[in-house]
Amino acid sequence: MRAPVNDSDLEAVELSAATDARGQRAVAALLESWARRSVPGDSVSRARLLVAASEHSAYAGDSRRALRLARRALATGDHVAPDTRCYVVSALLLCGHLREALALVDEVLRDTPADAEVYELLGEELARHHRYDDAARVWTSGLFRCAGDEEATEVLLAAMRRGRGPSRPVDLRDVVDVREAAGVPVQAPALD
């Protein structure tokens, strides 16, 4: 039986990984084995271990394994900050499953998270895969949703500056309903 895993253990294993594909695969396999057999005293959730294993699989170039592990993390029902679904989106994009990734992004946005990290991570993943208009839409939604929070605004504006901008001018009225993004209920117009 292994010793309980805490955040320091997870960090130590991740930092000790060799930067080549073989080393990344080895760390992913270890983390996956820890997630498979939890022990009393573990302070790291199975989902967090699976997300970390997914990320190391992605670094190793094994996108299918990364997706499988990210989906398993989501299936645990545990929360991995900022939102477990963000890691599934990342793996879906790696595998080239664009439609499914965009559908999951839309699902996350419909939940209107108030956490700027969700918008930052999703936007960065989309920009990394050259989906600049989709990234701009996510960041813009985040700016509206987190309006009034100076720190969140700075985080999202910095993400927009780091990412390559949209490939064409964006009309915000087409991208996001401002009232809906701010959490204001939108009523359908009355029919005469």
C-alpha positions in Angstrom: 0.0 0.0 0.0 1.3 3.4 -0.9 1.6 6.5 1.3 -1.2 9.1 1.1 -0.7 11.7 -1.6 -0.8 15.4 -0.8 -0.2 18.6 -3.0 3.5 18.6 -2.2 3.9 15.0 -3.4 2.0 15.8 -6.6 4.2 18.9 -7.2 7.4 17.0 -6.5 6.5 14.2 -9.0 5.5 16.7 -11.7 8.6 18.8 -11.2 10.9 15.7 -11.3 9.6 14.6 -14.7 12.1 14.4 -17.5 11.2 16.8 -20.2 11.3 14.1 -22.9 8.2 12.1 -24.0 9.4 9.0 -22.1 9.7 10.9 -18.8 6.3 12.6 -19.3 4.7 9.2 -20.0 6.2 7.8 -16.9 4.9 10.6 -14.7 1.4 10.2 -16.4 1.4 6.5 -15.6 2.4 7.1 -12.0 -0.3 9.7 -11.5 -2.9 7.5 -13.2 -1.9 4.6 -10.9 -2.3 6.9 -7.8 -5.8 7.9 -9.1 -6.7 4.2 -9.6 -6.0 3.3 -6.0 -6.8 6.0 -3.5 -5.8 5.4 0.1 -7.0 6.9 3.4 -5.4 10.3 3.9 -5.1 11.3 0.3 -5.6 15.1 0.1 -5.4 15.2 -3.7 -8.6 14.2 -5.5 -8.7 11.5 -8.1 -9.8 14.1 -10.6 -6.8 16.3 -9.9 -4.5 13.3 -10.3 -6.2 12.3 -13.6 -6.0 15.9 -14.9 -2.3 16.0 -14.1 -1.8 12.7 -15.8 -3.8 14.0 -18.8 -1.5 17.1 -19.0 1.6 14.9 -18.9 0.2 12.6 -21.6 -0.4 15.7 -23.7 3.3 16.8 -23.1 4.4 13.4 -24.2 2.4 13.7 -27.5 -0.2 11.1 -26.6 -3.4 13.2 -27.2 -5.8 10.2 -27.2 -4.6 9.2 -23.7 -4.8 12.8 -22.6 -8.4 12.9 -23.7 -9.3 9.6 -22.1 -7.7 10.7 -18.8 -9.4 14.2 -18.9 -12.8 12.5 -19.5 -12.2 10.1 -16.6 -11.4 13.2 -14.4 -14.7 14.8 -15.4 -16.6 11.6 -14.8 -15.4 11.5 -11.1 -17.6 14.5 -10.5 -14.8 16.2 -8.5 -14.0 19.8 -9.2 -10.5 20.7 -10.5 -9.9 24.4 -10.7 -10.8 26.4 -12.5 -13.3 23.9 -14.1 -12.6 20.3 -14.9 -14.3 20.7 -18.3 -11.5 23.1 -19.3 -9.1 20.2 -19.3 -11.4 18.2 -21.5 -11.7 21.0 -23.9 -7.9 21.2 -24.1 -7.6 17.5 -24.8 -10.4 17.6 -27.4 -8.6 20.3 -29.2 -5.4 18.3 -29.1 -7.2 15.4 -30.7 -8.8 17.6 -33.4 -12.3 17.2 -32.1 -13.2 20.9 -32.7 -17.0 20.6 -32.8 -17.1 18.7 -29.5 -14.6 21.1 -27.9 -16.7 24.2 -29.0 -19.9 22.6 -27.7 -18.2 22.0 -24.4 -16.9 25.6 -24.3 -20.5 26.8 -25.0 -21.8 24.6 -22.1 -19.2 26.1 -19.7 -20.1 29.6 -20.9 -23.9 28.9 -20.4 -23.0 28.2 -16.8 -21.7 31.8 -16.6 -18.8 31.2 -14.3 -17.6 34.2 -12.3 -14.0 32.8 -12.2 -11.8 34.7 -14.7 -9.4 31.7 -14.8 -12.1 29.7 -16.7 -12.3 32.3 -19.4 -8.5 32.8 -19.4 -7.8 29.1 -19.8 -10.5 28.4 -22.4 -9.5 31.4 -24.5 -5.8 30.5 -24.3 -6.5 26.9 -25.4 -8.6 28.1 -28.3 -6.0 30.7 -29.4 -3.3 28.0 -29.1 -5.3 26.0 -31.7 -5.6 29.1 -34.0 -9.3 29.6 -33.1 -8.7 33.4 -32.5 -12.3 34.5 -33.0 -13.6 31.8 -30.6 -10.9 32.8 -28.1 -11.9 36.5 -28.4 -15.5 35.5 -27.8 -14.6 33.6 -24.6 -12.4 36.4 -23.3 -15.1 39.0 -24.1 -17.7 37.0 -22.3 -15.4 36.8 -19.3 -14.8 40.6 -19.4 -18.6 41.2 -19.2 -19.2 38.5 -16.7 -16.4 39.7 -14.4 -17.1 43.4 -14.9 -16.3 45.4 -11.8 -13.5 43.0 -10.7 -10.3 44.8 -11.5 -8.1 41.8 -11.0 -10.2 39.6 -13.3 -10.3 42.4 -15.9 -6.5 42.7 -15.9 -6.1 38.9 -16.2 -8.5 38.7 -19.2 -7.1 41.7 -20.9 -3.6 40.3 -20.5 -4.7 37.0 -22.0 -6.2 38.9 -24.9 -2.9 40.8 -25.4 -0.9 37.6 -25.3 -3.2 35.8 -27.7 -3.2 36.8 -31.3 -6.3 38.9 -31.8 -9.3 37.8 -33.9 -8.7 37.4 -37.6 -11.3 40.0 -38.4 -12.9 42.9 -36.5 -15.3 41.7 -33.8 -18.6 43.3 -33.3 -19.3 42.6 -29.7 -23.1 42.7 -30.3 -22.7 39.7 -32.6 -20.4 37.8 -30.2 -22.2 38.1 -26.9 -25.5 39.5 -25.5 -24.1 42.0 -23.0 -27.1 41.6 -20.7 -26.9 37.9 -20.7 -23.2 37.9 -20.1 -23.6 40.2 -17.1 -26.2 37.8 -15.7 -29.2 40.0 -16.3 -32.2 37.9 -17.2 -33.2 38.6 -20.8 -37.0 38.5 -21.5 -38.4 37.9 -24.9 -40.3 40.8 -26.4 -44.0 40.8 -25.9 -46.1 39.7 -28.9 -49.0 42.0 -29.9 
